[in-house]
Amino acid sequence: MANIKSAKKRILVIEKKTLRNKMIKSKIKTVIKKLEAAIAANDKELAKERLAVVISEIDKATSKGIFHKNTASRKISRLTKAVNKIA
């Protein structure tokens, strides 16, 4: 355990940031799972709606520094490609 006051504060700050990051990543995973379920059901309209939500959430996470911009682009690209494949 840290003895210096600033080190103790850093530990608390890091815990808060870690919790925030976990919450946002969990939310993104949930919306991606919902999108993948719509893709599996071949429901193009629902998939397009959910894709918009997923893109929005990923962009928010990227702006907060949770995802690297290339990672976000890759995720969005793969999901968009999957939605476009639906007949």
Residue pairs with C-beta under 8 A, 6 or more apart in sequence:
2 8
2 10
2 11
21 66
24 57
24 60
24 61
24 64
24 66
25 61
25 66
27 57
28 54
28 57
28 58
28 61
31 50
31 53
31 54
31 57
32 54
32 75
32 79
34 50
35 47
35 50
35 51
35 53
35 54
35 79
35 83
36 82
38 46
38 47
38 50
39 47
39 82
39 83
39 86
42 86
42 87
43 86
44 83
44 86
44 87
47 83
47 86
48 83
51 79
51 80
51 83
54 76
54 79
55 76
55 79
55 80
58 67
58 72
58 75
58 76
59 72
61 67
61 72
62 68
62 69
62 71
62 72
67 75
